[in-house]
Amino acid sequence: MLLSFGGPEAPDDVLPFLDNVTRGRGIPPERLLGVAEHYYHFGGVSPINAQNRALIAAVRADLDRRGIVTPIYWGNRNWAPYVEDAVAQMADDGVRRALAVPTSAYASYSACRQYWEDIARGQAAAGPTAPEIDKVRHYFNHPGFIEANADGLRAALRAVPPGSRVVFTAHSIPVTMAASSGPDGGLYLRELREAAALVIAEVDSSLRWDLVWQSRSGPPSVPWLEPDVNDHLTALAADGVPGVVVAPIGFVSDHIEVRWDLDTEAAETAASLGLTFARADTAGTHPAFVEAIVELLLERSGIGCPARALGSMGPSHDVCPAGCCPAARRT
């Protein structure tokens, strides 16, 4: 089962979708209307669902090539097809065990533990016939994920002048959430820095790079990870950097937070500063990434596929400890 965030597929879906995303968070209506404009800019359709369909098709083709016959399901947190629908369909189909693959490579509440909560809610709704569901490990340092991002960075570097900076981005989260991610805390930052360093090592170890943040959505009174990518571009321009490649290492596909926050807002910021701007592709359906997902499935299923990982952190745990990655406290 592919686990993802979900997104609207028509203009009338946009506000109900955002209500789902922000339920219980006290987000002012005017803020939701502002975010809705990002989706309306693209016709009210998020790219994420089409990208997930393409990824499922690519994984299906890889499994077929290996002679592995197994159904693939898809469940979203915030829009159809929902996780509850996918789990119910599995139960109806007689599936007894399943493996979940989240469209996030990292450890944090929203990227890992909240998906466990989504699964548990789906199992509870399905009742006693619900399948047992496991989840593959974090794959931030899997060779296939790194190769896909490295290829994207290489291509983007050809569009910027010598001396340009590589700016890796990931979704900002509350500082307290980042500090509590993983069994020992702080895993979100460590995994992102490791992934960025591995991509640089694959492309050109002499490149100068930074890790910054994007898509903050919390109130100003709550500290979130900084600096924001737009603030960082301003600082780089002031230092005389001639250009930037923005590489969204924190995401696996070119969804709305890549297309709007980077391709639109960050690109406009760079243009206003006189910075040459290029954006590296995400992993998407790169063949190495598709193969990595299949390897993770085989590895977790115990079918003889070794756990491959680059760098010093090694393969991540595939069973999350109790209390791992708690949600940020809200007041």
DRENZARO-279610 format. One record per residue (C-alpha): x, y, z; residue in three letters. Coordinates in Angstrom, 2 decimals, decimal comma, padded with zeros to 5 digits. Layout:
BEGIN
ATOM       X       Y       Z type
ATOM       X       Y       Z  ALA
...
END
This chain:
BEGIN
ATOM       X       Y       Z type
ATOM  000,00  000,00  000,00  MET
ATOM  001,40  003,34 -001,07  LEU
ATOM  000,81  005,87  001,73  LEU
ATOM  000,64  009,52  000,78  SER
ATOM -000,66  012,94  001,75  PHE
ATOM -003,34  013,33 -000,90  GLY
ATOM -004,43  016,39 -002,82  GLY
ATOM -007,43  017,97 -004,56  PRO
ATOM -008,29  016,92 -008,09  GLU
ATOM -010,77  019,68 -008,94  ALA
ATOM -011,35  023,31 -007,85  PRO
ATOM -014,33  022,29 -005,69  ASP
ATOM -012,05  019,90 -003,78  ASP
ATOM -009,56  022,54 -002,67  VAL
ATOM -011,19  024,02  000,44  LEU
ATOM -012,58  020,69  001,73  PRO
ATOM -009,11  019,22  001,28  PHE
ATOM -007,50  022,07  003,22  LEU
ATOM -010,13  021,64  005,95  ASP
ATOM -009,00  018,01  006,25  ASN
ATOM -005,35  019,01  006,43  VAL
ATOM -005,83  021,68  009,10  THR
ATOM -008,68  020,21  011,17  ARG
ATOM -008,19  020,96  014,87  GLY
ATOM -005,25  023,31  014,29  ARG
ATOM -007,13  026,60  014,54  GLY
ATOM -005,92  027,95  011,19  ILE
ATOM -007,72  031,23  010,35  PRO
ATOM -010,05  031,03  007,32  PRO
ATOM -008,14  033,82  005,56  GLU
ATOM -004,96  031,75  005,77  ARG
ATOM -006,72  028,78  004,16  LEU
ATOM -007,99  031,01  001,36  LEU
ATOM -004,43  032,19  000,75  GLY
ATOM -003,14  028,62  000,50  VAL
ATOM -006,10  027,70 -001,71  ALA
ATOM -004,83  030,20 -004,28  GLU
ATOM -001,70  028,06 -004,69  HIS
ATOM -003,91  025,19 -005,87  TYR
ATOM -006,15  027,40 -008,01  TYR
ATOM -002,98  028,59 -009,76  HIS
ATOM -002,72  025,02 -011,08  PHE
ATOM -006,39  024,69 -011,97  GLY
ATOM -007,41  023,44 -008,53  GLY
ATOM -005,56  020,17 -009,12  VAL
ATOM -002,61  019,02 -007,01  SER
ATOM  000,08  017,19 -008,99  PRO
ATOM  000,55  014,63 -006,21  ILE
ATOM -002,19  012,17 -007,13  ASN
ATOM -001,07  011,88 -010,76  ALA
ATOM  002,50  011,42 -009,56  GLN
ATOM  001,43  008,67 -007,17  ASN
ATOM -000,45  006,90 -009,96  ARG
ATOM  002,69  007,07 -012,10  ALA
ATOM  004,81  005,70 -009,25  LEU
ATOM  002,39  002,83 -008,65  ILE
ATOM  002,47  001,97 -012,37  ALA
ATOM  006,28  001,99 -012,36  ALA
ATOM  006,48 -000,22 -009,27  VAL
ATOM  003,89 -002,55 -010,80  ARG
ATOM  006,02 -002,87 -013,94  ALA
ATOM  009,15 -003,62 -011,91  ASP
ATOM  007,34 -006,29 -009,86  LEU
ATOM  005,94 -007,84 -013,04  ASP
ATOM  009,42 -007,93 -014,55  ARG
ATOM  010,61 -009,88 -011,50  ARG
ATOM  007,66 -012,26 -011,72  GLY
ATOM  006,20 -011,07 -008,40  ILE
ATOM  002,41 -011,19 -008,41  VAL
ATOM  000,90 -009,09 -005,63  THR
ATOM -001,79 -006,39 -005,56  PRO
ATOM -000,90 -002,75 -004,96  ILE
ATOM -003,21 -000,47 -002,97  TYR
ATOM -003,05  003,27 -002,39  TRP
ATOM -004,27  005,29  000,59  GLY
ATOM -004,04  009,01  001,37  ASN
ATOM -004,25  010,86  004,65  ARG
ATOM -006,22  013,89  003,51  ASN
ATOM -008,07  013,08  000,28  TRP
ATOM -009,48  010,19 -001,71  ALA
ATOM -008,46  007,46 -001,94  PRO
ATOM -008,21  007,52  001,86  TYR
ATOM -006,18  005,06  003,92  VAL
ATOM -009,43  003,80  005,47  GLU
ATOM -010,78  003,01  001,99  ASP
ATOM -007,61  001,15  001,02  ALA
ATOM -007,60 -000,95  004,20  VAL
ATOM -011,31 -001,73  003,78  ALA
ATOM -010,67 -002,85  000,19  GLN
ATOM -007,82 -005,08  001,36  MET
ATOM -010,11 -006,67  003,94  ALA
ATOM -012,79 -007,24  001,29  ASP
ATOM -010,18 -008,79 -001,01  ASP
ATOM -009,04 -011,20  001,69  GLY
ATOM -005,60 -009,65  002,17  VAL
ATOM -004,17 -010,81  005,50  ARG
ATOM -000,79 -009,02  005,50  ARG
ATOM  000,42 -005,90  003,73  ALA
ATOM  003,45 -003,64  003,53  LEU
ATOM  003,08  000,15  003,54  ALA
ATOM  005,46  002,46  001,67  VAL
ATOM  005,11  006,13  002,66  PRO
ATOM  005,96  008,88  000,21  THR
ATOM  008,45  010,28  002,69  SER
ATOM  011,99  009,07  003,23  ALA
ATOM  012,50  010,51  006,71  TYR
ATOM  011,60  010,26  010,39  ALA
ATOM  009,20  012,78  011,91  SER
ATOM  005,68  012,80  013,29  TYR
ATOM  003,93  013,70  010,03  SER
ATOM  006,25  011,63  007,83  ALA
ATOM  006,24  008,44  009,91  CYS
ATOM  004,28  008,14  013,15  ARG
ATOM  001,16  009,85  011,77  GLN
ATOM  001,06  007,26  008,99  TYR
ATOM  001,01  004,57  011,68  TRP
ATOM -001,98  006,40  013,16  GLU
ATOM -003,64  006,49  009,73  ASP
ATOM -003,10  002,74  009,39  ILE
ATOM -004,48  002,04  012,87  ALA
ATOM -007,58  004,12  012,13  ARG
ATOM -008,13  002,18  008,91  GLY
ATOM -007,70 -001,15  010,68  GLN
ATOM -010,15 -000,15  013,41  ALA
ATOM -012,73  000,86  010,80  ALA
ATOM -012,29 -002,40  008,89  ALA
ATOM -012,80 -004,47  012,04  GLY
ATOM -011,60 -008,02  012,71  PRO
ATOM -010,95 -008,80  009,03  THR
ATOM -008,43 -005,94  008,70  ALA
ATOM -004,99 -007,05  007,49  PRO
ATOM -001,83 -006,87  009,55  GLU
ATOM  000,19 -003,99  008,11  ILE
ATOM  003,93 -003,35  008,42  ASP
ATOM  005,86 -000,38  007,06  LYS
ATOM  009,19 -000,28  005,24  VAL
ATOM  012,10  001,51  006,87  ARG
ATOM  013,13  005,10  006,21  HIS
ATOM  014,93  005,14  002,88  TYR
ATOM  016,72  008,52  002,96  PHE
ATOM  020,11  006,82  002,43  ASN
ATOM  019,08  004,01  000,10  HIS
ATOM  021,41  004,02 -002,93  PRO
ATOM  018,45  004,28 -005,32  GLY
ATOM  017,03  007,36 -003,62  PHE
ATOM  020,46  009,02 -003,59  ILE
ATOM  021,12  008,15 -007,24  GLU
ATOM  017,80  009,63 -008,36  ALA
ATOM  018,45  012,89 -006,50  ASN
ATOM  022,05  013,02 -007,71  ALA
ATOM  020,92  012,75 -011,34  ASP
ATOM  018,45  015,59 -010,75  GLY
ATOM  021,18  017,77 -009,26  LEU
ATOM  023,63  017,06 -012,10  ARG
ATOM  021,10  018,16 -014,70  ALA
ATOM  020,19  021,35 -012,83  ALA
ATOM  023,84  022,35 -012,32  LEU
ATOM  024,21  022,71 -016,09  ARG
ATOM  021,82  025,68 -015,97  ALA
ATOM  023,76  027,83 -013,46  VAL
ATOM  027,14  029,59 -013,63  PRO
ATOM  030,32  028,38 -011,89  PRO
ATOM  030,42  029,30 -008,22  GLY
ATOM  026,70  028,72 -007,73  SER
ATOM  025,44  027,25 -004,48  ARG
ATOM  023,40  024,08 -003,97  VAL
ATOM  020,48  024,75 -001,64  VAL
ATOM  018,76  021,60 -000,36  PHE
ATOM  015,27  022,13  001,03  THR
ATOM  012,89  020,15  003,21  ALA
ATOM  009,57  020,87  004,89  HIS
ATOM  010,00  022,99  008,00  SER
ATOM  008,49  021,49  011,14  ILE
ATOM  008,24  022,77  014,73  PRO
ATOM  011,60  022,78  016,51  VAL
ATOM  010,20  020,60  019,30  THR
ATOM  008,94  018,04  016,76  MET
ATOM  012,33  017,96  015,04  ALA
ATOM  014,09  017,49  018,38  ALA
ATOM  011,89  014,52  019,32  SER
ATOM  012,01  012,68  015,96  SER
ATOM  013,41  009,15  016,11  GLY
ATOM  014,22  006,93  019,08  PRO
ATOM  017,01  009,22  020,30  ASP
ATOM  015,60  012,55  019,06  GLY
ATOM  016,79  014,85  016,29  GLY
ATOM  016,64  012,13  013,62  LEU
ATOM  014,82  014,29  011,05  TYR
ATOM  017,73  016,72  010,79  LEU
ATOM  020,40  014,03  010,89  ARG
ATOM  018,75  012,03  008,11  GLU
ATOM  018,30  015,09  005,90  LEU
ATOM  021,89  016,24  006,37  ARG
ATOM  023,12  012,72  005,63  GLU
ATOM  021,03  012,48  002,46  ALA
ATOM  022,23  015,88  001,23  ALA
ATOM  025,86  015,02  001,94  ALA
ATOM  025,50  011,69  000,11  LEU
ATOM  024,05  013,40 -002,96  VAL
ATOM  026,89  015,94 -002,99  ILE
ATOM  029,46  013,15 -002,65  ALA
ATOM  027,86  011,40 -005,62  GLU
ATOM  027,91  014,55 -007,81  VAL
ATOM  030,90  016,70 -006,84  ASP
ATOM  032,35  016,87 -003,35  SER
ATOM  033,74  020,36 -004,02  SER
ATOM  030,27  021,89 -004,30  LEU
ATOM  029,21  024,26 -001,53  ARG
ATOM  025,79  023,44 -000,15  TRP
ATOM  023,28  024,35  002,53  ASP
ATOM  020,19  022,74  004,03  LEU
ATOM  017,28  025,14  004,55  VAL
ATOM  013,53  024,95  005,03  TRP
ATOM  010,32  025,70  003,22  GLN
ATOM  006,52  025,56  003,49  SER
ATOM  006,19  026,64  007,11  ARG
ATOM  002,52  026,63  008,15  SER
ATOM  002,50  027,25  011,90  GLY
ATOM  001,77  030,39  013,91  PRO
ATOM  004,64  032,88  014,39  PRO
ATOM  004,61  032,23  018,14  SER
ATOM  005,79  028,62  017,64  VAL
ATOM  009,47  028,18  016,66  PRO
ATOM  009,92  026,22  013,42  TRP
ATOM  013,11  025,16  011,67  LEU
ATOM  014,88  028,06  009,94  GLU
ATOM  016,14  029,67  007,74  PRO
ATOM  013,36  029,81  005,17  ASP
ATOM  014,56  029,25  001,63  VAL
ATOM  013,58  032,76  000,51  ASN
ATOM  015,48  034,39  003,37  ASP
ATOM  018,47  032,20  002,54  HIS
ATOM  018,43  033,22 -001,12  LEU
ATOM  018,49  036,85 -000,01  THR
ATOM  021,55  036,17  002,16  ALA
ATOM  023,34  034,34 -000,67  LEU
ATOM  022,73  037,20 -003,09  ALA
ATOM  024,15  039,64 -000,54  ALA
ATOM  027,28  037,44 -000,38  ASP
ATOM  027,73  037,69 -004,15  GLY
ATOM  026,74  034,13 -005,03  VAL
ATOM  025,91  034,17 -008,78  PRO
ATOM  023,31  031,42 -008,85  GLY
ATOM  021,59  028,60 -007,00  VAL
ATOM  020,32  025,12 -007,62  VAL
ATOM  017,45  024,43 -005,25  VAL
ATOM  017,18  020,69 -004,60  ALA
ATOM  014,07  019,56 -002,68  PRO
ATOM  015,75  016,59 -001,00  ILE
ATOM  012,96  016,42  001,59  GLY
ATOM  010,33  015,40 -000,98  PHE
ATOM  009,98  012,40 -003,28  VAL
ATOM  007,89  014,07 -006,02  SER
ATOM  007,17  017,46 -007,58  ASP
ATOM  003,93  018,13 -005,70  HIS
ATOM  002,35  021,50 -004,87  ILE
ATOM  004,92  022,51 -002,25  GLU
ATOM  007,63  022,04 -004,87  VAL
ATOM  005,73  023,55 -007,82  ARG
ATOM  004,46  026,58 -005,88  TRP
ATOM  006,87  027,19 -002,98  ASP
ATOM  009,99  026,61 -005,08  LEU
ATOM  009,17  026,86 -008,80  ASP
ATOM  007,00  029,93 -008,23  THR
ATOM  007,84  031,79 -005,00  GLU
ATOM  011,54  030,91 -004,62  ALA
ATOM  012,14  031,39 -008,35  ALA
ATOM  010,55  034,85 -008,13  GLU
ATOM  012,70  035,70 -005,11  THR
ATOM  015,84  034,64 -006,98  ALA
ATOM  014,87  036,68 -010,06  ALA
ATOM  014,30  039,79 -007,93  SER
ATOM  017,79  039,33 -006,46  LEU
ATOM  019,52  038,72 -009,78  GLY
ATOM  020,33  035,11 -008,89  LEU
ATOM  020,38  032,53 -011,64  THR
ATOM  017,94  029,86 -010,48  PHE
ATOM  017,51  026,19 -011,31  ALA
ATOM  015,53  023,53 -009,52  ARG
ATOM  016,64  019,91 -009,33  ALA
ATOM  014,11  017,17 -010,01  ASP
ATOM  012,82  015,05 -007,16  THR
ATOM  013,12  011,25 -007,24  ALA
ATOM  009,68  010,87 -008,86  GLY
ATOM  009,66  007,77 -011,07  THR
ATOM  013,40  007,69 -011,67  HIS
ATOM  014,26  004,02 -012,38  PRO
ATOM  016,72  003,87 -009,48  ALA
ATOM  014,08  005,12 -007,05  PHE
ATOM  011,46  002,69 -008,34  VAL
ATOM  013,96 -000,14 -007,93  GLU
ATOM  014,72  001,10 -004,41  ALA
ATOM  011,04  000,84 -003,44  ILE
ATOM  010,85 -002,71 -004,77  VAL
ATOM  014,05 -003,61 -002,91  GLU
ATOM  012,56 -002,21  000,32  LEU
ATOM  009,47 -004,37 -000,18  LEU
ATOM  011,56 -007,49 -000,78  LEU
ATOM  013,88 -006,68  002,12  GLU
ATOM  011,02 -006,25  004,60  ARG
ATOM  009,32 -009,39  003,25  SER
ATOM  012,42 -011,46  003,95  GLY
ATOM  012,85 -012,58  000,34  ILE
ATOM  016,62 -012,40  000,38  GLY
ATOM  017,16 -008,76 -000,62  CYS
ATOM  019,94 -007,22  001,50  PRO
ATOM  019,35 -003,95  003,35  ALA
ATOM  021,32 -001,45  001,29  ARG
ATOM  022,28  001,95  002,70  ALA
ATOM  025,00  004,52  001,99  LEU
ATOM  026,90  006,63  004,52  GLY
ATOM  027,60  006,21  008,19  SER
ATOM  024,05  005,88  009,55  MET
ATOM  023,32  002,49  008,01  GLY
ATOM  019,87  001,01  007,39  PRO
ATOM  017,15  002,61  009,50  SER
ATOM  015,06  000,66  011,99  HIS
ATOM  011,96 -000,85  010,40  ASP
ATOM  009,92 -001,21  013,59  VAL
ATOM  009,32  002,13  015,31  CYS
ATOM  009,77  002,11  019,10  PRO
ATOM  006,84  003,10  021,30  ALA
ATOM  006,73  006,86  021,78  GLY
ATOM  008,90  007,54  018,72  CYS
ATOM  008,29  010,85  016,86  CYS
ATOM  005,49  012,32  018,99  PRO
ATOM  003,28  015,11  017,66  ALA
ATOM  004,16  018,67  018,53  ALA
ATOM  002,32  019,97  021,58  ARG
ATOM -000,43  022,45  020,76  ARG
ATOM -001,80  025,14  023,02  THR
END
